[in-house]
Amino acid sequence: MNIVMRDGRVFRGTAVQIVKAMQDIAFGVEQFTLPEYIDWVVQNAAKFEEVELKIAGETDEEKAAALVAEMIRTGLTRKM
């Protein structure tokens, strides 16, 4: 999968690889687990973008896939 963020950054890979790449460039989240980072993204999307991201899933893979899908649905990113 390839996605383009609104700032032009491109992320490629599986949903987990994309979310981990996003985490790698974010500030202050180095110690977060993947689910903690996803929760952080959801909270910041609500706070700064006024966008509600609905995340479901039990595994890291399911949660990452839900995050990427919600970011596409809400226009925070788009598929290439």
N, C-alpha and C positions, 0 to 999 in steps of 0.2 A: 504494500500500500504506500502511496505517496500523498502527503498532504502539504498544503502551503498555508502558513499562518498569515494573519493580516499584515504583519510587518515584513512579509516576503520570505521569511525563513522556511526552508523546505525540510521536512522530516520523511525518512523512508524506512520501511521495515514492517514488522508485525506491530500490532497495537502496543504490546509490551515494550518493544524496542523504541517505538515512537515516544511513549510516555517516559521511559527512562532517559531518552535523549533530551526531552523537554526538562526533566528534573536536573540533568547535568548542567544546563545553562541558567537555571533559576538560582536566585540568591537566598541563602539561609535555610536550604532544605536538604543539605547534603546528608544529614543523619536520618532523614525520614525513610521509613519503609515505603514500598510502592503504594500500598493502600493509604498510608498517612499522606503521601504526596497528592494522591488523587483527591482525598478529602480537602486538602489545602487548596487545590485548583478549584474545586467546587465552591468553597467558601469565598475565594477571591473573585471568581466569576460573578457570584451574587453581589458581592460588595462593590466591586469596581466597574463591572460591565452590566449590572442589573439583569443578569441572565441566570436562569435556573437550569442547572445540569442535573438530570435524573440518572443516578448511577445505580445499577443493580448488578448482582453477581456474587458468587461465593469465592471464586478464585481470583488471583491477580490478573490472569488472562481475561476473564470475563469482565472484571472491573475496568481494565485498561481498554478493552474493546468498547465498553459502554461509554467511557469518557471520550474516546475519539469520535464515536458515533454522535454523541451529544454535542461535541464541539462543531462537528459538521452541520448537524441539524440547526444549531443556533447561529451559525455564521461566524463563529470564532475562528474557524479554519475552513478550508475547502479541499476537496480531492483534486489531484492533478490528473 
